[in-house]
Amino acid sequence: MKVFKSKTELATYLKGKTNIGFVPTMGALHKGHISLIKLSLEQCQYTICSIFVNPTQFNDKNDLLRYPRTPEKDIKMLEEAGCDIVFVPENDEIYPEGDVLKEFDFGHLETVMEGKQRPGHFNGVANVVQRLFEIVKPHKAFFGQKDYQQLCIIKQMVKQLQLPIEIVAAEIIREPDGLAMSSRNALLETEERKQAAGIFETLQLIKSKSKELTPTQLLQLANDNIKKYPLIHLEYIVFANAETLQETIIFDKNISIIMFIAVKLGKVRLIDNMLLAS
């Protein structure tokens, strides 16, 4: 496995290579990330993983400072998984001095849920992913569905810029108690981690009742269930169209509906989602 810190050296190494799979990450890797690496290895000749904690997508500086960083462990995991190349750039490799961020317009996709809670977040995501795409020039890029809204944003960015990249969405990888794997899980205190299982429990409960109750009744049931876990502070629960992310309280059998949830446990913010009907 080769490790690069310089985008110029990486680009030189990749010149002429085809069928490149790319997994962009912010490090603190877990089995969810490794599942993306393995998917890329199955589908592509070369698999590249980037590790870069992107400052432009954090609207809370303390959140940026707290974000877990485990580069040595990450590189070992990637090597064991069979990854071909790791790109670990410094900030000025991605954002040269004097560089100006591109202003994207994703319309409704960036004004709801995470976009509403974290202004500017998706513009930061789009900027770093576009820059990484320019460096790596992948044929396929792999993203997990836990960050479903981000996945929609990246697909829209690729479409707007007419990039010749296939975006591959992978299923959410979960812990034994159902909690979606996330780098932030490591920041949870012991009791917070126990109660975090209530997120998946709530998603499962709503899915099991989604054909019996109205959307309004389901929302009430979800709120009531979350209250069983006093350390979970709910930010939002939303039912939305899986393609447009338009919020809805009417389920149409011809439209795929996803339940989205965002919570805080102490200082740690977690998101999750589940397909209810399709």
For each residue, the residues with C-beta under 8 A, 3 or more apart:
1: 75 78 79 83 84 85 86
2: 13 84 85 86
3: 75 85 86 88
4: 7 9 10 13 85 86 87 88
5: 9 87 88 89 90 93
6: 9 10 89 93
7: 4 10 11 87 89 93 94 135
8: 11 12
9: 4 5 6 12 13
10: 4 6 7 13 14 85 87 135 136
11: 7 8 14 15 135
12: 8 9 15
13: 2 4 9 10 17 85
14: 10 11 17 20 46 48 85 136 137
15: 11 12
16:
17: 13 14 20 45 46
18: 45 139
19: 44 45 46 139
20: 14 17 44 45 46 47 48 136 137 138 139 140
21: 39 40 41 43 44 46 47 48 138 139 140 141 142
22: 40 47 48 49 50 132 133 136 138 140 141 142
23: 33 36 37 40 47 48 49 50 141 142
24: 49 50 52 128 129 132 141 143
25: 29 33 49 50 51 52 74
26: 51 52 53 54 67 183
27: 51 52 53 68 69 70 71 74 183
28: 67 68 69 70 74 183 186
29: 25 33 34 51 70 73 74 77 78 183
30: 33 34 173 181 182 183 185
31: 34 35 173 181
32: 35 36 144 146 172 173 180 181 182
33: 23 25 29 30 36 37 49 77 144
34: 29 30 31 37 38 77 78 81
35: 31 32 38 39 144 170 173
36: 23 32 33 39 40 142 143 144 170
37: 23 33 34 40 41 47 49 78 81 82 83
38: 34 35 41 42 81 82
39: 21 35 36 42 43 142 168 170
40: 21 22 23 36 37 43 44 47 140 142
41: 21 37 38 44 47 81 82 83
42: 38 39
43: 21 39 40 140 168
44: 19 20 21 40 41 47 139 140
45: 17 18 19 20
46: 14 17 19 20 21 84 85
47: 20 21 22 23 37 40 41 44 82 83 84 85
48: 14 20 21 22 23 83 84 85 86 87 136 138
49: 22 23 24 25 33 37 78 83 85 86 87
50: 22 23 24 25 86 87 88 89 132 136
51: 25 26 27 29 71 74 75 86 87 88
52: 24 25 26 27 87 88 89 94 128 132
53: 26 27 64 67 69
54: 26 57 58 94 124 125 128
55: 58 64 91 95 124
56: 95 101 120 123 124 127 128
57: 54 121 122 124 125 128
58: 54 55 61 63 64 67 121 124
59: 63 118 119 120 121
60: 63 64
61: 58 64 65
62: 65 66 267
63: 58 59 60 66 67 269
64: 53 55 58 60 61 67
65: 61 62
66: 62 63 187 267
67: 26 28 53 58 63 64 183 184
68: 27 28 183 184 186 187
69: 27 28 53
70: 27 28 29 73 74
71: 27 51 74 75 88
72: 75 76
73: 29 70 76 77
74: 25 27 28 29 51 70 71 77 78
75: 1 3 51 71 72 78 79 86 88
76: 72 73 79 80
77: 29 33 34 73 74 80 81
78: 1 29 34 37 49 74 75 81 83 86
79: 1 75 76 82 83
80: 76 77
81: 34 37 38 41 77 78
82: 37 38 41 47 79
83: 1 37 41 47 48 49 78 79 86
84: 1 2 46 47 48
85: 1 2 3 4 10 13 14 46 47 48 49
86: 1 2 3 4 48 49 50 51 75 78 83
87: 4 5 7 10 48 49 50 51 52 132 135 136
88: 3 4 5 50 51 52 71 75
89: 5 6 7 50 52 93 94
90: 5 93
91: 55 94 95
92: 95 96 97
93: 5 6 7 89 90 96
94: 7 52 54 89 91 128 131 132
95: 55 56 91 92 99 131
96: 92 93 99
97: 92
98:
99: 95 96
100:
101: 56 123 124 127
102: 126 127 130
103: 123
104: 110 122 123 126 127 157 160
105:
106: 109 110 115 122 126 153 156 157
107: 110 111
108: 111 112 244 245 246
109: 106 112 115 122 149 152 153 156 244 245
110: 104 106 107 115 122 123 153
111: 107 108 115 116
112: 108 109 115 116 149 238 240 245 247
113: 116 117 149 236 238 240 245 260 262
114: 117 118 121 122 149 150 262 271
115: 106 109 110 111 112 118 119 121 122 149
116: 111 112 113 119
117: 113 114 235 236 262
118: 59 114 115 121
119: 59 115 116
120: 56 59 123 124
121: 57 58 59 114 115 118 124 125
122: 57 104 106 109 110 114 115 125 126 149 150 153
123: 56 101 103 104 110 120 126 127
124: 54 55 56 57 58 101 120 121 127 128
125: 54 57 121 122 128 129 150 153 154
126: 102 104 106 122 123 129 130 153 154 157
127: 56 101 102 104 123 124 130 131
128: 24 52 54 56 57 94 124 125 131 132
129: 24 125 126 132 133 141 154 157
130: 102 126 127 133 134 157 161
131: 94 95 127 128 134 135
132: 22 24 50 52 87 94 128 129 135 136
133: 22 129 130 136 137 138 141 163 165
134: 130 131 137
135: 7 10 11 87 131 132
136: 10 14 20 22 48 50 87 132 133
137: 14 20 133 134
138: 20 21 22 48 133 141 165
139: 18 19 20 21 44 164 165 166
140: 20 21 22 40 43 44 165 166 167 168
141: 21 22 23 24 129 133 138 154 165 166 167 168
142: 21 22 23 36 39 40 168 170
143: 24 36 147 150 151 154 167 168 169 170
144: 32 33 35 36 147 151 169 170 171 172 173
145: 148 151 169 170 171 172 273
146: 32 172 180 181 182 271 272 273
147: 143 144 150 151 271
148: 145 151 152 258 260 273
149: 109 112 113 114 115 122 152 153 245 260
150: 114 122 125 143 147 153 154
151: 143 144 145 147 148 154 155 167 169
152: 109 148 149 155 156 245
153: 106 109 110 122 125 126 149 150 156 157
154: 125 126 129 141 143 150 151 157 158 167
155: 151 152 158 159 167
156: 106 109 152 153 159 160
157: 104 106 126 129 130 153 154 160 161 163
158: 154 155 161 163 165 167
159: 155 156 162
160: 104 156 157
161: 130 157 158
162: 159
163: 133 157 158
164: 139
165: 133 138 139 140 141 158
166: 139 140 141
167: 140 141 143 151 154 155 158
168: 39 43 140 141 142 143
169: 143 144 145 151
170: 35 36 39 142 143 144 145
171: 144 145
172: 32 144 145 146 180 181 272 273
173: 30 31 32 35 144 180 181
174: 178 179 180 181 200
175: 178 179 180 181 185
176:
177: 197 200
178: 174 175 197 199 200 201 203 204
179: 174 175 182 185 193 196 197 199 200
180: 32 146 172 173 174 175 199 200 270 271 272
181: 30 31 32 146 172 173 174 175 185
182: 30 32 146 179 185 270
183: 26 27 28 29 30 67 68 186
184: 67 68 187 188 268 269 270
185: 30 175 179 181 182 188 193 196 268 270
186: 28 68 183
187: 66 68 184 267 268
188: 184 185 192 193 196 265 266 268
189: 192 193 265 266
190: 193 194
191: 194 195 231
192: 188 189 195 196 231 265 266 268
193: 179 185 188 189 190 196
194: 190 191 197
195: 191 192 198 229 230 231 232 265
196: 179 185 188 192 193 199 232 265 270
197: 177 178 179 194 200 201
198: 195 201 202 225 226 228 229 232
199: 178 179 180 196 202 203 232 261 263 270 272
200: 174 177 178 179 180 197 203 204 272
201: 178 197 198 204 205 225
202: 198 199 205 206 222 225 226 261
203: 178 199 200 206 207 259 261 272 273 274
204: 178 200 201 207 208 274
205: 201 202 208 209 221 222 225
206: 202 203 209 210 218 221 222 259 274 276
207: 203 204 210 259 274 275 276
208: 204 205
209: 205 206 212 213 218 221
210: 206 207 213 218 251 257 276 277
211: 277
212: 209
213: 209 210 217 218 221
214: 217 218
215: 218 219 239 248 249 250 251
216: 219 220 249
217: 213 214 220 221
218: 206 209 210 213 214 215 221 222 239
219: 215 216 222 223 237 239 249
220: 216 217 223 224
221: 205 206 209 213 217 218 224 225
222: 202 205 206 218 219 225 226 237 259 261
223: 219 220 226 227 234 237
224: 220 221 227 228
225: 198 201 202 205 221 222 228
226: 198 202 222 223 229 232 234 237 263
227: 223 224 230
228: 198 224 225
229: 195 198 226 232
230: 195 227
231: 191 192 195 265 266
232: 195 196 198 199 226 229 263 264 265
233: 263 264 265
234: 223 226 237 261 262 263
235: 117 262 263 264 269
236: 113 117 260 261 262
237: 219 222 223 226 234 259 260 261
238: 112 113 247 259 260 261
239: 215 218 219 247 248 249 251 257 258 259 260 276
240: 112 113 244 245 246 247 248 257 258 260
241: 244 245 246 248 255 256 257
242: 245 255 256 257 258 275 278
243: 256
244: 108 109 240 241
245: 108 109 112 113 149 152 240 241 242
246: 108 240 241
247: 112 238 239 240
248: 215 239 240 241 251 252 255 257
249: 215 216 219 239
250: 215
251: 210 215 239 248 255 257 276 277
252: 248 255 257
253: 277
254:
255: 241 242 248 251 252 277
256: 241 242 243 275 277 278
257: 210 239 240 241 242 248 251 252 275 276 277 278
258: 148 239 240 242 273 274 275 276
259: 203 206 207 222 237 238 239 273 274 276
260: 113 148 149 236 237 238 239 240 271 272 273
261: 199 202 203 222 234 236 237 238 271 272 273
262: 113 114 117 234 235 236 269 270 271
263: 199 226 232 233 234 235 269 270 271
264: 232 233 235 267 268 269 270
265: 188 189 192 195 196 231 232 233 268 270
266: 188 189 192 231
267: 62 66 187 264
268: 184 185 187 188 192 264 265
269: 63 184 235 262 263 264
270: 180 182 184 185 196 199 262 263 264 265
271: 114 146 147 180 260 261 262 263
272: 146 172 180 199 200 203 260 261
273: 145 146 148 172 203 258 259 260 261
274: 203 204 206 207 258 259
275: 207 242 256 257 258 278
276: 206 207 210 239 251 257 258 259
277: 210 211 251 253 255 256 257
278: 242 256 257 275
